[in-house]
Amino acid sequence: MTHLPDQRKPQARRQRVLALTPRDQLEARWATLGIRAAYRCVRGPETGMAMLRGRMGGTGRAFHLGEMTLTRASVALDDGAGDDASLGHGWVRGRDRRHAELIALVDACAQRETWARRIDDELIVPLEEALEARRAEASRLAAATRVDFFTLVRGE
């Protein structure tokens, strides 16, 4: 599968991919990178609610759709850098505190030039491809159950 460059900002792209990837897959892939960074939590992980907004047809007036459980965390790398220590943030739907903390750790590490390219190439790209493959499979399964309705013309 060829990877097409994403036009979004790298951090937003990383956050999206990390939040949508199941935690066990993220932990396994992160472990293969071998990046061992000491860090401390500066906020959370903590769970709360977020208000969701929607639009009819994607273009109508915005309305409150409902609430969703959200867990967030912020971590700082403990590398003796003091005030300019990399600060990472992670958000994930649901109550998985470890998932939010891991996303924040990856975000903090990705701010370091020495790790950023490896994280994007060896972590984000494969996870993004796996997400696309799962989406394509779900789409294929849904298409297999699609019913085409048509009108029969009776010849009288």
C-alpha positions as CSV (number, residue, x, y, z in Angstrom):
1,M,0.0,0.0,0.0
2,T,1.5,3.3,-1.0
3,H,1.3,6.1,1.6
4,L,-0.1,9.4,0.4
5,P,1.3,12.4,2.3
6,D,-1.3,13.9,4.7
7,Q,-2.0,17.5,4.2
8,R,-2.9,18.1,7.9
9,K,-0.4,19.4,10.4
10,P,1.8,16.5,11.7
11,Q,0.7,16.9,15.3
12,A,-3.0,16.8,14.4
13,R,-2.4,13.8,12.2
14,R,-0.5,12.0,14.9
15,Q,-3.2,12.7,17.5
16,R,-5.9,11.4,15.2
17,V,-4.1,8.2,14.4
18,L,-3.1,7.5,18.0
19,A,-6.5,8.1,19.4
20,L,-8.2,5.9,16.8
21,T,-5.7,3.0,17.2
22,P,-6.6,0.4,19.9
23,R,-4.3,0.7,22.9
24,D,-2.8,-2.8,22.6
25,Q,-1.7,-2.2,19.1
26,L,-0.3,1.2,20.0
27,E,1.7,-0.2,22.9
28,A,3.1,-3.1,20.8
29,R,4.2,-0.8,18.0
30,W,5.6,1.8,20.4
31,A,7.7,-1.0,22.2
32,T,9.3,-1.9,18.8
33,L,10.7,1.6,18.4
34,G,12.8,1.2,21.5
35,I,12.4,4.8,22.6
36,R,12.8,4.9,26.3
37,A,12.0,8.3,27.7
38,A,11.6,9.2,31.4
39,Y,8.5,11.3,31.9
40,R,6.2,12.6,34.5
41,C,2.5,13.3,34.4
42,V,1.8,17.0,34.7
43,R,-2.0,16.7,34.3
44,G,-4.1,13.6,34.6
45,P,-4.9,11.2,33.3
46,E,-8.4,12.4,34.1
47,T,-11.8,11.5,32.7
48,G,-14.6,13.9,32.0
49,M,-17.2,14.7,29.5
50,A,-17.1,16.7,26.2
51,M,-20.1,18.2,24.4
52,L,-20.5,17.0,20.8
53,R,-21.9,19.3,18.1
54,G,-23.4,18.2,14.9
55,R,-24.7,19.6,11.6
56,M,-27.5,18.2,9.4
57,G,-26.0,17.2,6.1
58,G,-22.6,18.6,7.2
59,T,-23.7,22.2,6.2
60,G,-26.8,23.0,8.4
61,R,-26.9,24.9,11.6
62,A,-24.8,23.4,14.5
63,F,-26.7,21.7,17.3
64,H,-25.8,19.9,20.5
65,L,-25.7,16.2,19.7
66,G,-24.9,15.0,23.2
67,E,-22.0,14.2,25.5
68,M,-19.1,11.8,25.2
69,T,-16.7,10.5,27.8
70,L,-13.2,11.7,27.2
71,T,-9.9,11.0,29.0
72,R,-6.9,13.4,28.7
73,A,-3.4,13.5,30.0
74,S,-0.3,15.7,29.7
75,V,3.2,14.6,30.3
76,A,6.6,16.3,30.4
77,L,9.8,14.5,29.5
78,D,12.2,14.2,32.5
79,D,15.5,14.7,30.7
80,G,16.9,17.6,32.8
81,A,15.9,20.2,30.2
82,G,14.1,22.2,32.8
83,D,11.5,24.7,31.5
84,D,12.0,23.7,27.9
85,A,11.1,20.1,28.5
86,S,8.9,18.7,25.8
87,L,5.3,18.7,26.9
88,G,2.9,16.2,25.3
89,H,-0.9,16.0,25.4
90,G,-3.2,13.1,24.7
91,W,-7.0,12.7,24.4
92,V,-9.0,9.6,23.8
93,R,-12.7,8.8,23.8
94,G,-13.7,6.6,26.7
95,R,-12.0,5.9,30.0
96,D,-8.7,4.4,29.0
97,R,-6.3,6.3,31.2
98,R,-3.2,4.4,30.0
99,H,-4.1,5.1,26.3
100,A,-4.3,8.9,26.9
101,E,-1.0,8.8,28.8
102,L,0.7,6.9,26.0
103,I,-0.6,9.3,23.4
104,A,0.8,12.2,25.5
105,L,4.1,10.4,25.8
106,V,4.3,9.9,22.0
107,D,3.3,13.5,21.4
108,A,6.1,14.7,23.8
109,C,8.7,12.5,22.2
110,A,7.7,13.6,18.7
111,Q,8.6,17.1,19.5
112,R,12.2,16.1,19.7
113,E,13.9,16.3,16.3
114,T,16.0,13.2,17.1
115,W,12.8,11.1,17.4
116,A,10.2,12.9,15.3
117,R,11.0,11.3,11.9
118,R,11.2,7.8,13.4
119,I,7.9,8.2,15.2
120,D,6.2,9.4,12.0
121,D,7.8,6.8,9.7
122,E,7.9,3.7,12.0
123,L,4.8,4.4,14.2
124,I,2.3,6.7,12.6
125,V,2.5,5.5,9.0
126,P,2.0,1.8,9.8
127,L,-0.8,2.6,12.3
128,E,-2.5,4.9,9.7
129,E,-2.3,2.1,7.1
130,A,-3.8,-0.4,9.5
131,L,-6.7,2.0,10.3
132,E,-7.3,2.5,6.6
133,A,-7.3,-1.3,6.0
134,R,-9.8,-1.7,8.8
135,R,-12.0,1.0,7.4
136,A,-11.8,-0.5,3.9
137,E,-12.8,-3.9,5.3
138,A,-15.7,-2.5,7.2
139,S,-16.8,-0.7,4.1
140,R,-16.5,-3.9,2.1
141,L,-18.6,-5.9,4.6
142,A,-21.2,-3.2,4.6
143,A,-21.4,-3.1,0.8
144,A,-21.9,-6.8,0.8
145,T,-25.2,-6.4,2.6
146,R,-26.4,-3.5,0.5
147,V,-29.8,-3.9,-1.0
148,D,-30.5,-2.2,-4.4
149,F,-34.1,-1.3,-4.8
150,F,-35.5,-0.9,-8.3
151,T,-38.8,-0.5,-9.9
152,L,-40.1,-3.3,-12.1
153,V,-42.0,-2.2,-15.1
154,R,-45.0,-4.4,-15.8
155,G,-45.8,-4.9,-19.4
156,E,-49.5,-4.9,-19.9
